[in-house]
Amino acid sequence: MSMIGDIFLVIGGVVIAIGGLGLLRMPDVYNRLQAGTKTATLGAMSVLLGIGLHHPDWWAKLLVIAGFILFTNPVGSSTIARAARISGVKPWRVESKQETD
Amino acid sequence: MSMTFLELAAVAMLLIGMALSALRLFIGPTTPDRVVAADTLAVITTAGLAGLASLFDNPVYLDVALVYGTLAFVGTVAIARAIEGDRE
């Protein structure tokens, strides 16, 4: 059981590291929002599941934290995307087409 | 307090993700980039605080993680609303 929890912890860590890499490499605010938010949510879920397999008597608080992340992270990311759109950030295009607008 | 190799690898991966997000937070060209990086960093920190609870075998860090997540969400929404309004 502890071994399975360790494997879930490593999976969550790898997903979070890939999300950080995408946050650094993507060309635009909207792409960075996708890369950062989704991978951070999935990685946090996997890490919390791994901790729940290590300590089965903490399941209530871990479930509250997981549900909270699942509710608030999409709301926060859509609020950021809406704010960026309203404040005038243009979506990224290929360089040759960018001079037409 | 003893860690296996897999737990050590998971902690290293979490630290790599936090370092890359913090780099985007420092070099981000516009303000929404920095807000996105701060939001991602807050979620990674919440998961890391839960991992700290498992490492120290002390469930009080789970309460800390929950309160940190709540305050980070409120801060993200507040900054996003402030960015949204400054074009008026």
N, CA and C atoms of all chains as a GROMACS GRO file, in nm:
protein
  567
    1MET      N    1   0.082  -0.121   0.000
    1MET     CA    2   0.000   0.000   0.000
    1MET      C    3   0.086   0.126   0.000
    2SER      N    4   0.190   0.125   0.080
    2SER     CA    5   0.280   0.240   0.085
    2SER      C    6   0.355   0.258  -0.047
    3MET      N    7   0.386   0.144  -0.111
    3MET     CA    8   0.455   0.148  -0.242
    3MET      C    9   0.366   0.212  -0.347
    4ILE      N   10   0.236   0.177  -0.346
    4ILE     CA   11   0.143   0.237  -0.443
    4ILE      C   12   0.131   0.387  -0.418
    5GLY      N   13   0.128   0.427  -0.290
    5GLY     CA   14   0.124   0.569  -0.258
    5GLY      C   15   0.245   0.642  -0.308
    6ASP      N   16   0.364   0.580  -0.296
    6ASP     CA   17   0.485   0.643  -0.348
    6ASP      C   18   0.478   0.661  -0.498
    7ILE      N   19   0.422   0.559  -0.567
    7ILE     CA   20   0.413   0.570  -0.713
    7ILE      C   21   0.320   0.685  -0.752
    8PHE      N   22   0.208   0.699  -0.678
    8PHE     CA   23   0.119   0.812  -0.708
    8PHE      C   24   0.187   0.946  -0.681
    9LEU      N   25   0.266   0.952  -0.575
    9LEU     CA   26   0.340   1.076  -0.545
    9LEU      C   27   0.435   1.112  -0.659
   10VAL      N   28   0.506   1.011  -0.712
   10VAL     CA   29   0.601   1.039  -0.820
   10VAL      C   30   0.528   1.082  -0.946
   11ILE      N   31   0.411   1.016  -0.975
   11ILE     CA   32   0.334   1.056  -1.093
   11ILE      C   33   0.289   1.203  -1.081
   12GLY      N   34   0.240   1.239  -0.962
   12GLY     CA   35   0.198   1.378  -0.942
   12GLY      C   36   0.312   1.476  -0.956
   13GLY      N   37   0.430   1.440  -0.901
   13GLY     CA   38   0.545   1.528  -0.914
   13GLY      C   39   0.588   1.545  -1.058
   14VAL      N   40   0.587   1.436  -1.136
   14VAL     CA   41   0.628   1.446  -1.277
   14VAL      C   42   0.530   1.534  -1.355
   15VAL      N   43   0.398   1.516  -1.329
   15VAL     CA   44   0.298   1.598  -1.399
   15VAL      C   45   0.315   1.745  -1.365
   16ILE      N   46   0.344   1.773  -1.237
   16ILE     CA   47   0.361   1.913  -1.197
   16ILE      C   48   0.487   1.973  -1.260
   17ALA      N   49   0.595   1.893  -1.269
   17ALA     CA   50   0.717   1.945  -1.332
   17ALA      C   51   0.694   1.972  -1.480
   18ILE      N   52   0.618   1.884  -1.549
   18ILE     CA   53   0.587   1.908  -1.690
   18ILE      C   54   0.501   2.033  -1.706
   19GLY      N   55   0.410   2.055  -1.609
   19GLY     CA   56   0.329   2.176  -1.613
   19GLY      C   57   0.413   2.302  -1.598
   20GLY      N   58   0.513   2.298  -1.509
   20GLY     CA   59   0.604   2.411  -1.496
   20GLY      C   60   0.683   2.436  -1.623
   21LEU      N   61   0.724   2.327  -1.688
   21LEU     CA   62   0.796   2.341  -1.816
   21LEU      C   63   0.707   2.404  -1.922
   22GLY      N   64   0.579   2.362  -1.927
   22GLY     CA   65   0.487   2.421  -2.023
   22GLY      C   66   0.461   2.567  -1.992
   23LEU      N   67   0.454   2.601  -1.865
   23LEU     CA   68   0.436   2.741  -1.824
   23LEU      C   69   0.552   2.827  -1.871
   24LEU      N   70   0.670   2.766  -1.877
   24LEU     CA   71   0.787   2.843  -1.920
   24LEU      C   72   0.800   2.848  -2.072
   25ARG      N   73   0.754   2.747  -2.143
   25ARG     CA   74   0.783   2.736  -2.286
   25ARG      C   75   0.673   2.789  -2.377
   26MET      N   76   0.549   2.799  -2.326
   26MET     CA   77   0.438   2.835  -2.414
   26MET      C   78   0.446   2.982  -2.455
   27PRO      N   79   0.396   3.019  -2.574
   27PRO     CA   80   0.423   3.153  -2.627
   27PRO      C   81   0.326   3.262  -2.583
   28ASP      N   82   0.219   3.229  -2.513
   28ASP     CA   83   0.109   3.324  -2.497
   28ASP      C   84   0.050   3.311  -2.357
   29VAL      N   85  -0.023   3.412  -2.312
   29VAL     CA   86  -0.087   3.405  -2.181
   29VAL      C   87  -0.190   3.292  -2.176
   30TYR      N   88  -0.268   3.278  -2.282
   30TYR     CA   89  -0.376   3.179  -2.281
   30TYR      C   90  -0.320   3.037  -2.285
   31ASN      N   91  -0.216   3.016  -2.366
   31ASN     CA   92  -0.153   2.884  -2.368
   31ASN      C   93  -0.088   2.851  -2.235
   32ARG      N   94  -0.025   2.951  -2.173
   32ARG     CA   95   0.037   2.928  -2.042
   32ARG      C   96  -0.067   2.896  -1.937
   33LEU      N   97  -0.184   2.960  -1.952
   33LEU     CA   98  -0.294   2.932  -1.857
   33LEU      C   99  -0.338   2.787  -1.867
   34GLN      N  100  -0.354   2.738  -1.992
   34GLN     CA  101  -0.391   2.597  -2.011
   34GLN      C  102  -0.285   2.506  -1.951
   35ALA      N  103  -0.158   2.530  -1.991
   35ALA     CA  104  -0.050   2.440  -1.948
   35ALA      C  105  -0.035   2.440  -1.796
   36GLY      N  106  -0.040   2.560  -1.736
   36GLY     CA  107  -0.017   2.565  -1.593
   36GLY      C  108  -0.131   2.509  -1.511
   37THR      N  109  -0.254   2.553  -1.542
   37THR     CA  110  -0.365   2.522  -1.451
   37THR      C  111  -0.405   2.375  -1.456
   38LYS      N  112  -0.418   2.320  -1.577
   38LYS     CA  113  -0.466   2.181  -1.586
   38LYS      C  114  -0.368   2.083  -1.526
   39THR      N  115  -0.240   2.100  -1.560
   39THR     CA  116  -0.142   2.004  -1.508
   39THR      C  117  -0.126   2.019  -1.357
   40ALA      N  118  -0.137   2.144  -1.305
   40ALA     CA  119  -0.124   2.160  -1.160
   40ALA      C  120  -0.241   2.095  -1.088
   41THR      N  121  -0.362   2.103  -1.148
   41THR     CA  122  -0.478   2.038  -1.086
   41THR      C  123  -0.460   1.887  -1.083
   42LEU      N  124  -0.422   1.828  -1.199
   42LEU     CA  125  -0.406   1.682  -1.204
   42LEU      C  126  -0.293   1.634  -1.113
   43GLY      N  127  -0.182   1.708  -1.112
   43GLY     CA  128  -0.071   1.668  -1.027
   43GLY      C  129  -0.106   1.677  -0.880
   44ALA      N  130  -0.181   1.783  -0.841
   44ALA     CA  131  -0.220   1.795  -0.701
   44ALA      C  132  -0.315   1.683  -0.661
   45MET      N  133  -0.407   1.645  -0.752
   45MET     CA  134  -0.496   1.532  -0.722
   45MET      C  135  -0.415   1.404  -0.698
   46SER      N  136  -0.315   1.380  -0.784
   46SER     CA  137  -0.236   1.258  -0.771
   46SER      C  138  -0.154   1.259  -0.642
   47VAL      N  139  -0.098   1.376  -0.608
   47VAL     CA  140  -0.020   1.385  -0.484
   47VAL      C  141  -0.110   1.361  -0.363
   48LEU      N  142  -0.231   1.419  -0.364
   48LEU     CA  143  -0.322   1.400  -0.250
   48LEU      C  144  -0.367   1.255  -0.239
   49LEU      N  145  -0.386   1.187  -0.356
   49LEU     CA  146  -0.422   1.045  -0.353
   49LEU      C  147  -0.308   0.961  -0.296
   50GLY      N  148  -0.185   0.997  -0.332
   50GLY     CA  149  -0.071   0.924  -0.276
   50GLY      C  150  -0.060   0.941  -0.126
   51ILE      N  151  -0.085   1.064  -0.077
   51ILE     CA  152  -0.080   1.087   0.068
   51ILE      C  153  -0.194   1.012   0.138
   52GLY      N  154  -0.312   1.006   0.072
   52GLY     CA  155  -0.423   0.931   0.128
   52GLY      C  156  -0.395   0.782   0.137
   53LEU      N  157  -0.314   0.729   0.044
   53LEU     CA  158  -0.277   0.587   0.055
   53LEU      C  159  -0.174   0.565   0.165
   54HIS      N  160  -0.093   0.668   0.194
   54HIS     CA  161   0.003   0.656   0.305
   54HIS      C  162  -0.068   0.663   0.440
   55HIS      N  163  -0.162   0.759   0.453
   55HIS     CA  164  -0.231   0.781   0.581
   55HIS      C  165  -0.381   0.769   0.557
   56PRO      N  166  -0.438   0.650   0.565
   56PRO     CA  167  -0.580   0.633   0.530
   56PRO      C  168  -0.676   0.703   0.627
   57ASP      N  169  -0.630   0.739   0.750
   57ASP     CA  170  -0.723   0.802   0.844
   57ASP      C  171  -0.733   0.952   0.824
   58TRP      N  172  -0.663   1.009   0.725
   58TRP     CA  173  -0.675   1.152   0.697
   58TRP      C  174  -0.767   1.179   0.580
   59TRP      N  175  -0.850   1.081   0.541
   59TRP     CA  176  -0.918   1.093   0.412
   59TRP      C  177  -1.014   1.210   0.407
   60ALA      N  178  -1.073   1.249   0.522
   60ALA     CA  179  -1.174   1.356   0.519
   60ALA      C  180  -1.111   1.490   0.480
   61LYS      N  181  -1.001   1.524   0.548
   61LYS     CA  182  -0.937   1.653   0.517
   61LYS      C  183  -0.878   1.654   0.376
   62LEU      N  184  -0.820   1.539   0.335
   62LEU     CA  185  -0.764   1.533   0.200
   62LEU      C  186  -0.873   1.548   0.095
   63LEU      N  187  -0.992   1.488   0.125
   63LEU     CA  188  -1.103   1.502   0.030
   63LEU      C  189  -1.150   1.646   0.022
   64VAL      N  190  -1.150   1.717   0.137
   64VAL     CA  191  -1.190   1.858   0.136
   64VAL      C  192  -1.092   1.941   0.054
   65ILE      N  193  -0.960   1.915   0.072
   65ILE     CA  194  -0.860   1.991  -0.004
   65ILE      C  195  -0.872   1.962  -0.153
   66ALA      N  196  -0.893   1.833  -0.189
   66ALA     CA  197  -0.904   1.797  -0.331
   66ALA      C  198  -1.027   1.861  -0.394
   67GLY      N  199  -1.140   1.856  -0.324
   67GLY     CA  200  -1.261   1.918  -0.377
   67GLY      C  201  -1.246   2.068  -0.390
   68PHE      N  202  -1.175   2.128  -0.294
   68PHE     CA  203  -1.154   2.273  -0.301
   68PHE      C  204  -1.069   2.311  -0.422
   69ILE      N  205  -0.962   2.234  -0.446
   69ILE     CA  206  -0.879   2.263  -0.564
   69ILE      C  207  -0.959   2.242  -0.692
   70LEU      N  208  -1.040   2.134  -0.695
   70LEU     CA  209  -1.118   2.107  -0.815
   70LEU      C  210  -1.222   2.214  -0.841
   71PHE      N  211  -1.274   2.278  -0.734
   71PHE     CA  212  -1.372   2.384  -0.757
   71PHE      C  213  -1.307   2.517  -0.791
   72THR      N  214  -1.201   2.555  -0.718
   72THR     CA  215  -1.153   2.692  -0.730
   72THR      C  216  -1.057   2.712  -0.846
   73ASN      N  217  -0.985   2.608  -0.889
   73ASN     CA  218  -0.883   2.630  -0.991
   73ASN      C  219  -0.941   2.666  -1.128
   74PRO      N  220  -1.048   2.599  -1.176
   74PRO     CA  221  -1.107   2.646  -1.302
   74PRO      C  222  -1.168   2.784  -1.292
   75VAL      N  223  -1.228   2.817  -1.176
   75VAL     CA  224  -1.287   2.950  -1.158
   75VAL      C  225  -1.178   3.057  -1.166
   76GLY      N  226  -1.066   3.033  -1.096
   76GLY     CA  227  -0.957   3.130  -1.098
   76GLY      C  228  -0.898   3.146  -1.236
   77SER      N  229  -0.878   3.033  -1.309
   77SER     CA  230  -0.815   3.043  -1.440
   77SER      C  231  -0.906   3.113  -1.540
   78SER      N  232  -1.038   3.086  -1.532
   78SER     CA  233  -1.128   3.155  -1.626
   78SER      C  234  -1.137   3.302  -1.593
   79THR      N  235  -1.126   3.338  -1.464
   79THR     CA  236  -1.125   3.480  -1.429
   79THR      C  237  -1.000   3.549  -1.484
   80ILE      N  238  -0.884   3.481  -1.476
   80ILE     CA  239  -0.762   3.539  -1.530
   80ILE      C  240  -0.771   3.556  -1.681
   81ALA      N  241  -0.827   3.453  -1.750
   81ALA     CA  242  -0.838   3.461  -1.896
   81ALA      C  243  -0.931   3.574  -1.937
   82ARG      N  244  -1.041   3.591  -1.863
   82ARG     CA  245  -1.135   3.698  -1.893
   82ARG      C  246  -1.070   3.835  -1.869
   83ALA      N  247  -0.993   3.846  -1.761
   83ALA     CA  248  -0.927   3.973  -1.733
   83ALA      C  249  -0.823   4.005  -1.839
   84ALA      N  250  -0.747   3.903  -1.885
   84ALA     CA  251  -0.648   3.928  -1.989
   84ALA      C  252  -0.714   3.968  -2.119
   85ARG      N  253  -0.827   3.904  -2.151
   85ARG     CA  254  -0.898   3.937  -2.275
   85ARG      C  255  -0.953   4.080  -2.270
   86ILE      N  256  -1.011   4.117  -2.157
   86ILE     CA  257  -1.071   4.250  -2.146
   86ILE      C  258  -0.962   4.358  -2.145
   87SER      N  259  -0.849   4.329  -2.080
   87SER     CA  260  -0.744   4.430  -2.072
   87SER      C  261  -0.662   4.438  -2.200
   88GLY      N  262  -0.698   4.363  -2.306
   88GLY     CA  263  -0.640   4.388  -2.437
   88GLY      C  264  -0.523   4.302  -2.477
   89VAL      N  265  -0.504   4.183  -2.416
   89VAL     CA  266  -0.398   4.092  -2.460
   89VAL      C  267  -0.448   4.016  -2.582
   90LYS      N  268  -0.373   4.028  -2.694
   90LYS     CA  269  -0.414   3.960  -2.817
   90LYS      C  270  -0.367   3.815  -2.814
   91PRO      N  271  -0.449   3.721  -2.866
   91PRO     CA  272  -0.401   3.582  -2.877
   91PRO      C  273  -0.282   3.572  -2.972
   92TRP      N  274  -0.193   3.478  -2.943
   92TRP     CA  275  -0.070   3.461  -3.019
   92TRP      C  276  -0.099   3.403  -3.155
   93ARG      N  277  -0.030   3.453  -3.259
   93ARG     CA  278  -0.041   3.397  -3.393
   93ARG      C  279   0.098   3.373  -3.447
   94VAL      N  280   0.101   3.308  -3.565
   94VAL     CA  281   0.229   3.286  -3.632
   94VAL      C  282   0.282   3.423  -3.678
   95GLU      N  283   0.414   3.439  -3.673
   95GLU     CA  284   0.474   3.570  -3.691
   95GLU      C  285   0.435   3.638  -3.822
   96SER      N  286   0.423   3.559  -3.932
   96SER     CA  287   0.398   3.621  -4.062
   96SER      C  288   0.257   3.679  -4.071
   97LYS      N  289   0.162   3.620  -3.994
   97LYS     CA  290   0.026   3.671  -4.000
   97LYS      C  291   0.001   3.782  -3.900
   98GLN      N  292   0.096   3.808  -3.812
   98GLN     CA  293   0.067   3.896  -3.700
   98GLN      C  294   0.062   4.042  -3.741
   99GLU      N  295   0.123   4.077  -3.857
   99GLU     CA  296   0.126   4.217  -3.894
   99GLU      C  297  -0.001   4.262  -3.964
  100THR      N  298  -0.094   4.170  -3.992
  100THR     CA  299  -0.215   4.210  -4.063
  100THR      C  300  -0.317   4.274  -3.972
  101ASP      N  301  -0.305   4.258  -3.840
  101ASP     CA  302  -0.407   4.317  -3.752
  101ASP      C  303  -0.350   4.435  -3.675
  102MET      N  304   1.028   1.050   0.961
  102MET     CA  305   1.109   1.151   0.892
  102MET      C  306   1.196   1.086   0.785
  103SER      N  307   1.202   0.954   0.784
  103SER     CA  308   1.284   0.888   0.681
  103SER      C  309   1.206   0.882   0.550
  104MET      N  310   1.277   0.902   0.440
  104MET     CA  311   1.213   0.905   0.309
  104MET      C  312   1.270   0.795   0.222
  105THR      N  313   1.181   0.732   0.145
  105THR     CA  314   1.229   0.637   0.047
  105THR      C  315   1.278   0.712  -0.076
  106PHE      N  316   1.333   0.636  -0.170
  106PHE     CA  317   1.388   0.698  -0.291
  106PHE      C  318   1.277   0.760  -0.375
  107LEU      N  319   1.161   0.692  -0.381
  107LEU     CA  320   1.051   0.744  -0.463
  107LEU      C  321   0.996   0.873  -0.405
  108GLU      N  322   0.986   0.880  -0.271
  108GLU     CA  323   0.939   1.004  -0.209
  108GLU      C  324   1.038   1.119  -0.234
  109LEU      N  325   1.166   1.087  -0.231
  109LEU     CA  326   1.267   1.190  -0.259
  109LEU      C  327   1.256   1.238  -0.403
  110ALA      N  328   1.228   1.144  -0.496
  110ALA     CA  329   1.211   1.183  -0.637
  110ALA      C  330   1.088   1.271  -0.653
  111ALA      N  331   0.979   1.240  -0.580
  111ALA     CA  332   0.857   1.321  -0.589
  111ALA      C  333   0.882   1.461  -0.538
  112VAL      N  334   0.956   1.473  -0.427
  112VAL     CA  335   0.987   1.606  -0.373
  112VAL      C  336   1.073   1.685  -0.471
  113ALA      N  337   1.169   1.616  -0.536
  113ALA     CA  338   1.254   1.685  -0.634
  113ALA      C  339   1.172   1.735  -0.752
  114MET      N  340   1.075   1.653  -0.798
  114MET     CA  341   0.990   1.696  -0.910
  114MET      C  342   0.904   1.816  -0.872
  115LEU      N  343   0.849   1.813  -0.748
  115LEU     CA  344   0.770   1.928  -0.702
  115LEU      C  345   0.856   2.054  -0.698
  116LEU      N  346   0.981   2.040  -0.653
  116LEU     CA  347   1.069   2.157  -0.646
  116LEU      C  348   1.103   2.209  -0.786
  117ILE      N  349   1.119   2.116  -0.884
  117ILE     CA  350   1.146   2.160  -1.022
  117ILE      C  351   1.027   2.240  -1.076
  118GLY      N  352   0.905   2.187  -1.051
  118GLY     CA  353   0.787   2.260  -1.097
  118GLY      C  354   0.774   2.396  -1.032
  119MET      N  355   0.805   2.404  -0.902
  119MET     CA  356   0.799   2.533  -0.834
  119MET      C  357   0.904   2.629  -0.887
  120ALA      N  358   1.023   2.577  -0.920
  120ALA     CA  359   1.129   2.665  -0.971
  120ALA      C  360   1.094   2.720  -1.108
  121LEU      N  361   1.036   2.635  -1.196
  121LEU     CA  362   1.000   2.684  -1.329
  121LEU      C  363   0.887   2.786  -1.322
  122SER      N  364   0.789   2.762  -1.233
  122SER     CA  365   0.681   2.859  -1.216
  122SER      C  366   0.734   2.991  -1.161
  123ALA      N  367   0.828   2.983  -1.067
  123ALA     CA  368   0.884   3.106  -1.010
  123ALA      C  369   0.966   3.182  -1.114
  124LEU      N  370   1.031   3.107  -1.206
  124LEU     CA  371   1.105   3.174  -1.314
  124LEU      C  372   1.010   3.251  -1.404
  125ARG      N  373   0.895   3.188  -1.438
  125ARG     CA  374   0.796   3.260  -1.517
  125ARG      C  375   0.741   3.379  -1.439
  126LEU      N  376   0.728   3.364  -1.307
  126LEU     CA  377   0.681   3.475  -1.224
  126LEU      C  378   0.779   3.592  -1.229
  127PHE      N  379   0.910   3.562  -1.236
  127PHE     CA  380   1.009   3.670  -1.239
  127PHE      C  381   1.020   3.734  -1.377
  128ILE      N  382   1.024   3.652  -1.485
  128ILE     CA  383   1.054   3.707  -1.617
  128ILE      C  384   0.930   3.738  -1.698
  129GLY      N  385   0.808   3.710  -1.643
  129GLY     CA  386   0.687   3.726  -1.723
  129GLY      C  387   0.673   3.864  -1.783
  130PRO      N  388   0.651   3.874  -1.915
  130PRO     CA  389   0.654   4.007  -1.977
  130PRO      C  390   0.537   4.096  -1.932
  131THR      N  391   0.419   4.039  -1.920
  131THR     CA  392   0.303   4.120  -1.885
  131THR      C  393   0.250   4.077  -1.748
  132THR      N  394   0.158   4.158  -1.695
  132THR     CA  395   0.100   4.126  -1.564
  132THR      C  396   0.018   3.997  -1.564
  133PRO      N  397  -0.067   3.966  -1.666
  133PRO     CA  398  -0.139   3.838  -1.661
  133PRO      C  399  -0.048   3.716  -1.658
  134ASP      N  400   0.070   3.725  -1.721
  134ASP     CA  401   0.166   3.613  -1.711
  134ASP      C  402   0.205   3.588  -1.566
  135ARG      N  403   0.233   3.695  -1.496
  135ARG     CA  404   0.273   3.679  -1.355
  135ARG      C  405   0.159   3.628  -1.269
  136VAL      N  406   0.036   3.670  -1.301
  136VAL     CA  407  -0.077   3.620  -1.223
  136VAL      C  408  -0.098   3.470  -1.246
  137VAL      N  409  -0.082   3.426  -1.373
  137VAL     CA  410  -0.094   3.283  -1.403
  137VAL      C  411   0.014   3.204  -1.328
  138ALA      N  412   0.136   3.255  -1.329
  138ALA     CA  413   0.245   3.186  -1.260
  138ALA      C  414   0.220   3.180  -1.110
  139ALA      N  415   0.166   3.290  -1.053
  139ALA     CA  416   0.140   3.290  -0.909
  139ALA      C  417   0.028   3.192  -0.873
  140ASP      N  418  -0.072   3.181  -0.960
  140ASP     CA  419  -0.181   3.086  -0.936
  140ASP      C  420  -0.130   2.942  -0.938
  141THR      N  421  -0.050   2.908  -1.041
  141THR     CA  422   0.007   2.774  -1.049
  141THR      C  423   0.097   2.744  -0.930
  142LEU      N  424   0.177   2.844  -0.890
  142LEU     CA  425   0.267   2.827  -0.776
  142LEU      C  426   0.187   2.802  -0.647
  143ALA      N  427   0.072   2.867  -0.634
  143ALA     CA  428  -0.010   2.847  -0.514
  143ALA      C  429  -0.067   2.706  -0.508
  144VAL      N  430  -0.110   2.651  -0.624
  144VAL     CA  431  -0.165   2.514  -0.624
  144VAL      C  432  -0.054   2.414  -0.592
  145ILE      N  433   0.066   2.435  -0.652
  145ILE     CA  434   0.177   2.344  -0.623
  145ILE      C  435   0.214   2.352  -0.475
  146THR      N  436   0.209   2.473  -0.417
  146THR     CA  437   0.243   2.488  -0.276
  146THR      C  438   0.140   2.419  -0.186
  147THR      N  439   0.010   2.421  -0.228
  147THR     CA  440  -0.091   2.350  -0.150
  147THR      C  441  -0.062   2.200  -0.146
  148ALA      N  442  -0.030   2.143  -0.263
  148ALA     CA  443   0.005   2.001  -0.266
  148ALA      C  444   0.132   1.974  -0.185
  149GLY      N  445   0.228   2.067  -0.191
  149GLY     CA  446   0.351   2.050  -0.114
  149GLY      C  447   0.329   2.056   0.036
  150LEU      N  448   0.233   2.141   0.080
  150LEU     CA  449   0.202   2.147   0.223
  150LEU      C  450   0.137   2.017   0.270
  151ALA      N  451   0.052   1.957   0.185
  151ALA     CA  452  -0.005   1.826   0.220
  151ALA      C  453   0.106   1.721   0.229
  152GLY      N  454   0.204   1.730   0.138
  152GLY     CA  455   0.318   1.639   0.147
  152GLY      C  456   0.401   1.659   0.272
  153LEU      N  457   0.408   1.786   0.317
  153LEU     CA  458   0.479   1.817   0.442
  153LEU      C  459   0.408   1.754   0.561
  154ALA      N  460   0.273   1.753   0.558
  154ALA     CA  461   0.196   1.686   0.664
  154ALA      C  462   0.229   1.538   0.670
  155SER      N  463   0.242   1.474   0.550
  155SER     CA  464   0.277   1.333   0.546
  155SER      C  465   0.420   1.310   0.594
  156LEU      N  466   0.508   1.404   0.561
  156LEU     CA  467   0.650   1.387   0.598
  156LEU      C  468   0.670   1.402   0.748
  157PHE      N  469   0.603   1.502   0.809
  157PHE     CA  470   0.618   1.523   0.952
  157PHE      C  471   0.522   1.441   1.036
  158ASP      N  472   0.430   1.367   0.970
  158ASP     CA  473   0.331   1.283   1.036
  158ASP      C  474   0.243   1.365   1.132
  159ASN      N  475   0.199   1.481   1.086
  159ASN     CA  476   0.128   1.575   1.170
  159ASN      C  477   0.012   1.635   1.088
  160PRO      N  478  -0.112   1.598   1.119
  160PRO     CA  479  -0.222   1.642   1.030
  160PRO      C  480  -0.257   1.789   1.040
  161VAL      N  481  -0.191   1.867   1.124
  161VAL     CA  482  -0.225   2.009   1.134
  161VAL      C  483  -0.181   2.084   1.007
  162TYR      N  484  -0.082   2.028   0.933
  162TYR     CA  485  -0.040   2.094   0.809
  162TYR      C  486  -0.148   2.086   0.702
  163LEU      N  487  -0.242   1.992   0.714
  163LEU     CA  488  -0.353   1.988   0.618
  163LEU      C  489  -0.443   2.109   0.634
  164ASP      N  490  -0.465   2.153   0.759
  164ASP     CA  491  -0.542   2.276   0.781
  164ASP      C  492  -0.469   2.396   0.722
  165VAL      N  493  -0.334   2.398   0.740
  165VAL     CA  494  -0.255   2.506   0.682
  165VAL      C  495  -0.271   2.508   0.531
  166ALA      N  496  -0.268   2.390   0.468
  166ALA     CA  497  -0.282   2.382   0.322
  166ALA      C  498  -0.418   2.434   0.278
  167LEU      N  499  -0.523   2.399   0.351
  167LEU     CA  500  -0.657   2.443   0.314
  167LEU      C  501  -0.670   2.595   0.323
  168VAL      N  502  -0.620   2.654   0.433
  168VAL     CA  503  -0.629   2.799   0.449
  168VAL      C  504  -0.544   2.870   0.345
  169TYR      N  505  -0.425   2.813   0.315
  169TYR     CA  506  -0.340   2.874   0.212
  169TYR      C  507  -0.406   2.873   0.076
  170GLY      N  508  -0.473   2.760   0.043
  170GLY     CA  509  -0.543   2.753  -0.085
  170GLY      C  510  -0.655   2.855  -0.094
  171THR      N  511  -0.731   2.871   0.016
  171THR     CA  512  -0.840   2.968   0.017
  171THR      C  513  -0.788   3.109  -0.006
  172LEU      N  514  -0.685   3.147   0.069
  172LEU     CA  515  -0.634   3.285   0.058
  172LEU      C  516  -0.571   3.310  -0.079
  173ALA      N  517  -0.504   3.207  -0.136
  173ALA     CA  518  -0.443   3.225  -0.267
  173ALA      C  519  -0.550   3.244  -0.374
  174PHE      N  520  -0.662   3.169  -0.361
  174PHE     CA  521  -0.770   3.184  -0.458
  174PHE      C  522  -0.830   3.324  -0.451
  175VAL      N  523  -0.853   3.373  -0.329
  175VAL     CA  524  -0.909   3.508  -0.313
  175VAL      C  525  -0.814   3.613  -0.371
  176GLY      N  526  -0.684   3.596  -0.347
  176GLY     CA  527  -0.587   3.690  -0.401
  176GLY      C  528  -0.582   3.689  -0.552
  177THR      N  529  -0.588   3.566  -0.612
  177THR     CA  530  -0.586   3.556  -0.758
  177THR      C  531  -0.705   3.628  -0.821
  178VAL      N  532  -0.825   3.603  -0.765
  178VAL     CA  533  -0.944   3.667  -0.821
  178VAL      C  534  -0.938   3.818  -0.803
  179ALA      N  535  -0.885   3.863  -0.688
  179ALA     CA  536  -0.877   4.007  -0.665
  179ALA      C  537  -0.783   4.074  -0.764
  180ILE      N  538  -0.664   4.013  -0.788
  180ILE     CA  539  -0.569   4.073  -0.883
  180ILE      C  540  -0.625   4.070  -1.024
  181ALA      N  541  -0.695   3.959  -1.060
  181ALA     CA  542  -0.753   3.951  -1.195
  181ALA      C  543  -0.858   4.060  -1.214
  182ARG      N  544  -0.940   4.083  -1.111
  182ARG     CA  545  -1.040   4.189  -1.122
  182ARG      C  546  -0.974   4.325  -1.134
  183ALA      N  547  -0.862   4.345  -1.065
  183ALA     CA  548  -0.793   4.473  -1.073
  183ALA      C  549  -0.735   4.496  -1.212
  184ILE      N  550  -0.679   4.389  -1.274
  184ILE     CA  551  -0.629   4.401  -1.412
  184ILE      C  552  -0.742   4.434  -1.508
  185GLU      N  553  -0.854   4.369  -1.485
  185GLU     CA  554  -0.968   4.386  -1.575
  185GLU      C  555  -1.019   4.530  -1.573
  186GLY      N  556  -1.010   4.595  -1.457
  186GLY     CA  557  -1.074   4.725  -1.445
  186GLY      C  558  -0.988   4.842  -1.487
  187ASP      N  559  -0.856   4.823  -1.511
  187ASP     CA  560  -0.773   4.941  -1.528
  187ASP      C  561  -0.778   4.998  -1.668
  188ARG      N  562  -0.859   4.941  -1.757
  188ARG     CA  563  -0.875   5.000  -1.889
  188ARG      C  564  -0.990   5.100  -1.897
  189GLU      N  565  -1.067   5.108  -1.791
  189GLU     CA  566  -1.188   5.194  -1.796
  189GLU      C  567  -1.149   5.340  -1.806
   0.00000   0.00000   0.00000
